[in-house]
Amino acid sequence: MSEEQAVRVMVVDDHPMWRDAVARDLAAAGFDVVATAGDGPQAVRRAQAVVPDVLVLDLNLPGLPGVAVCKELVGENPALRVLVLSASGEHQDVLEAVKSGATGYLLKSASTEELVDAVRRTAVGDPVFTPGLAGLVLGEYRRLASDPAPAAPDEPKAPRLTDRETEVLRLVAKGLSYKQIAERLVISHRTVQNHVQNTLGKLQLHNRVELVRYAIERGLDDA
């Protein structure tokens, strides 16, 4: 996607006034709001039809919960970024959203400026969490990584990553955003994205959650 091309966003919430206000704010900030939906099944159908870059998703939806919507759509299209926008800061809700494939989690108490910034960052793959939730999510990554994954008997040898790819992966595992990694390594944000995409391809992984789990399983977060 070129820098000039507007990010395609879809807003899903069962409260019409809130949904319309969020869609209006995002459109005013320069996003291309391609669709909205008010319930789970409608969200799945419309997202499949319009294929947004970012899905701004409430968890509490009639017909099909937001977590199930996220899981189905990200399963079909791993490139989809999902930003959960929820009234709930319950840890269980946050962790369920992350496990279903959400890139970020923002509380509805966030300001318009925070929402706009969160959607921008979500679009480029940065994990965005309401302050206080990022540590919780990293802790969950660690817990997931400590669960033994079933190994196939004929599992192929791990593909070889370049030194720079390994370095980027290590910083991703430590919870740094792509912007922070770019600053740390004195490279561009786009270069960080390219390294992550190459690494995902080599390791046959689909998203940042799987990438972090892979890195933590190999102890890269402690290196």
C-alpha positions as a printed NumPy array, in Angstrom:
array([[  0.   ,   0.   ,   0.   ],
       [  1.473,   3.368,  -0.971],
       [  1.89 ,   6.11 ,   1.634],
       [ -0.644,   8.324,  -0.206],
       [ -3.344,   5.697,  -0.376],
       [ -5.988,   6.181,   2.319],
       [ -6.232,   3.344,   4.844],
       [ -9.51 ,   1.46 ,   4.347],
       [-11.356,   1.169,   7.653],
       [-14.547,  -0.587,   8.723],
       [-16.315,   0.244,  12.004],
       [-18.354,  -2.378,  13.882],
       [-20.486,  -1.431,  16.897],
       [-24.056,  -2.18 ,  17.898],
       [-24.777,   1.4  ,  19.08 ],
       [-25.716,   3.438,  15.976],
       [-24.821,   6.865,  17.426],
       [-21.408,   5.686,  18.666],
       [-20.72 ,   3.799,  15.405],
       [-21.6  ,   6.845,  13.297],
       [-19.509,   9.171,  15.481],
       [-16.427,   6.923,  15.225],
       [-16.892,   6.562,  11.452],
       [-17.245,  10.367,  11.115],
       [-14.138,  11.058,  13.212],
       [-12.048,   8.579,  11.207],
       [-13.302,   9.912,   7.865],
       [-12.486,  13.477,   9.003],
       [ -8.955,  12.3  ,   9.855],
       [ -8.452,  11.103,   6.277],
       [ -9.308,   7.411,   6.534],
       [-11.47 ,   5.748,   3.878],
       [-14.399,   4.348,   5.898],
       [-15.565,   1.628,   3.519],
       [-18.322,   0.064,   5.647],
       [-19.98 ,  -0.117,   9.056],
       [-21.911,  -2.933,  10.732],
       [-24.108,  -3.295,  13.817],
       [-23.984,  -7.007,  14.575],
       [-21.598,  -9.966,  14.287],
       [-22.953, -11.78 ,  11.21 ],
       [-23.351,  -8.484,   9.312],
       [-19.763,  -7.562,  10.244],
       [-18.415, -10.823,   8.804],
       [-20.423, -10.499,   5.571],
       [-19.509,  -6.86 ,   4.953],
       [-15.829,  -7.288,   5.841],
       [-15.61 , -10.213,   3.415],
       [-17.189,  -8.018,   0.724],
       [-15.167,  -4.805,   1.182],
       [-11.865,  -6.237,   2.585],
       [-10.793,  -3.332,   4.837],
       [ -7.199,  -2.764,   5.961],
       [ -8.297,  -2.113,   9.549],
       [-11.375,  -3.341,  11.391],
       [-12.385,  -1.2  ,  14.401],
       [-14.378,  -3.734,  16.389],
       [-16.526,  -3.726,  19.519],
       [-16.558,  -7.024,  21.431],
       [-20.145,  -6.93 ,  22.64 ],
       [-22.137,  -7.64 ,  19.469],
       [-25.519,  -9.306,  18.896],
       [-25.601, -12.449,  16.747],
       [-21.895, -13.276,  17.008],
       [-19.436, -11.957,  19.622],
       [-16.609,  -9.699,  18.503],
       [-13.976, -12.297,  19.408],
       [-15.615, -14.806,  17.035],
       [-15.859, -12.158,  14.294],
       [-12.155, -11.366,  14.712],
       [-11.117, -15.02 ,  14.695],
       [-13.101, -15.805,  11.538],
       [-11.977, -12.76 ,   9.548],
       [ -8.287, -12.898,  10.546],
       [ -8.334, -16.646,   9.853],
       [ -9.522, -15.932,   6.304],
       [ -7.301, -12.885,   5.799],
       [ -4.177, -12.767,   8.023],
       [ -3.27 ,  -9.34 ,   6.58 ],
       [ -6.351,  -7.804,   8.242],
       [ -5.513,  -5.579,  11.243],
       [ -8.109,  -5.55 ,  14.03 ],
       [ -8.301,  -2.78 ,  16.633],
       [-10.756,  -3.659,  19.387],
       [-12.564,  -0.591,  20.731],
       [-14.363,  -1.726,  23.869],
       [-15.928,  -0.367,  27.054],
       [-14.424,  -3.33 ,  28.922],
       [-10.936,  -3.259,  30.378],
       [-11.395,  -6.74 ,  31.88 ],
       [ -8.183,  -8.727,  31.491],
       [-10.027, -11.774,  30.209],
       [-11.668,  -9.755,  27.417],
       [ -8.321,  -8.269,  26.406],
       [ -6.563, -11.643,  26.307],
       [ -9.409, -13.308,  24.397],
       [ -9.258, -10.524,  21.806],
       [ -5.482, -10.889,  21.373],
       [ -5.729, -14.674,  21.092],
       [ -8.417, -14.296,  18.423],
       [ -6.023, -12.213,  16.307],
       [ -6.596,  -8.579,  17.349],
       [ -3.617,  -6.281,  16.775],
       [ -4.608,  -3.81 ,  19.478],
       [ -7.11 ,  -2.967,  22.207],
       [ -8.342,   0.519,  23.062],
       [-10.905,   1.518,  25.682],
       [-13.884,   3.628,  24.584],
       [-12.779,   6.27 ,  27.091],
       [ -9.943,   7.136,  24.668],
       [ -9.988,  10.575,  23.053],
       [-10.609,  11.094,  19.333],
       [ -6.897,  11.898,  18.915],
       [ -5.924,   8.636,  20.644],
       [ -8.338,   6.674,  18.442],
       [ -7.022,   8.243,  15.222],
       [ -3.421,   7.572,  16.279],
       [ -4.318,   3.987,  17.255],
       [ -5.916,   3.275,  13.856],
       [ -2.877,   4.749,  12.055],
       [ -0.483,   2.6  ,  14.065],
       [ -2.676,  -0.499,  13.743],
       [ -2.667,  -0.077,   9.955],
       [  1.14 ,  -0.493,   9.854],
       [  1.102,  -3.495,  12.199],
       [  2.077,  -1.855,  15.486],
       [  0.382,  -3.341,  18.548],
       [ -1.643,  -0.585,  20.246],
       [ -2.949,  -1.042,  23.761],
       [ -4.562,   1.283,  26.281],
       [ -1.845,   2.091,  28.848],
       [ -1.624,  -0.633,  31.476],
       [ -2.737,  -3.409,  29.116],
       [  0.491,  -3.801,  27.1  ],
       [  2.316,  -5.514,  29.991],
       [ -0.615,  -7.855,  30.496],
       [ -0.524,  -8.881,  26.829],
       [  3.245,  -9.469,  26.846],
       [  2.743, -11.628,  29.937],
       [  0.171, -13.656,  28.014],
       [  2.597, -14.1  ,  25.114],
       [  5.077, -15.532,  27.608],
       [  2.474, -17.879,  29.07 ],
       [  1.488, -19.09 ,  25.592],
       [  5.129, -19.671,  24.759],
       [  5.644, -21.764,  27.893],
       [  2.843, -24.15 ,  26.841],
       [  4.557, -26.971,  24.96 ],
       [  3.48 , -26.943,  21.346],
       [  2.99 , -30.379,  19.775],
       [  5.946, -31.053,  17.49 ],
       [  5.453, -33.013,  14.31 ],
       [  7.86 , -35.977,  14.081],
       [  9.077, -34.858,  10.657],
       [  9.22 , -31.157,  11.552],
       [ 11.647, -29.479,   9.154],
       [ 14.702, -27.637,  10.425],
       [ 13.975, -24.018,  11.3  ],
       [ 14.671, -21.715,   8.336],
       [ 17.754, -19.536,   8.635],
       [ 17.118, -15.884,   9.406],
       [ 19.621, -13.151,   8.618],
       [ 21.357, -11.406,  11.545],
       [ 19.209,  -8.307,  10.992],
       [ 15.971, -10.354,  10.852],
       [ 16.951, -12.057,  14.123],
       [ 17.718,  -8.663,  15.668],
       [ 14.311,  -7.281,  14.63 ],
       [ 12.584, -10.443,  15.871],
       [ 14.318, -10.105,  19.251],
       [ 13.036,  -6.529,  19.641],
       [  9.509,  -7.543,  18.549],
       [  9.592, -10.21 ,  21.281],
       [ 10.547,  -7.561,  23.843],
       [  7.312,  -5.706,  22.996],
       [  8.802,  -2.782,  21.048],
       [  6.694,  -1.102,  18.358],
       [  7.979,  -0.973,  14.777],
       [  8.704,   2.759,  15.279],
       [ 10.791,   2.039,  18.395],
       [ 12.659,  -0.748,  16.571],
       [ 13.388,   1.591,  13.647],
       [ 14.802,   4.205,  16.055],
       [ 16.833,   1.616,  17.989],
       [ 18.422,   0.143,  14.844],
       [ 18.606,   3.463,  12.955],
       [ 16.645,   2.131,   9.985],
       [ 13.347,   3.207,   8.443],
       [  9.927,   2.083,   9.644],
       [  9.355,   0.544,   6.191],
       [ 12.57 ,  -1.489,   6.479],
       [ 11.408,  -2.882,   9.836],
       [  8.089,  -3.881,   8.227],
       [  9.947,  -5.586,   5.367],
       [ 12.119,  -7.577,   7.796],
       [  9.028,  -8.684,   9.737],
       [  7.199,  -9.694,   6.535],
       [ 10.242, -11.679,   5.323],
       [ 10.516, -13.395,   8.71 ],
       [  6.801, -14.284,   8.722],
       [  7.214, -15.786,   5.252],
       [ 10.324, -17.797,   6.14 ],
       [  8.784, -19.16 ,   9.345],
       [  5.357, -19.707,   7.733],
       [  3.67 , -17.665,  10.439],
       [  0.629, -15.45 ,   9.905],
       [  0.736, -12.541,  12.336],
       [  2.605, -10.746,  15.083],
       [  1.088, -12.895,  17.859],
       [  2.54 , -16.059,  16.294],
       [  5.847, -14.261,  15.652],
       [  6.192, -13.171,  19.289],
       [  5.342, -16.653,  20.481],
       [  7.997, -18.139,  18.183],
       [ 10.613, -15.658,  19.462],
       [  9.811, -16.213,  23.141],
       [  9.848, -20.004,  22.698],
       [ 13.437, -19.624,  21.521],
       [ 14.392, -17.274,  24.364],
       [ 14.984, -14.306,  22.063],
       [ 13.174, -11.93 ,  24.453],
       [ 15.845, -12.544,  27.081],
       [ 18.788, -12.176,  24.716]])
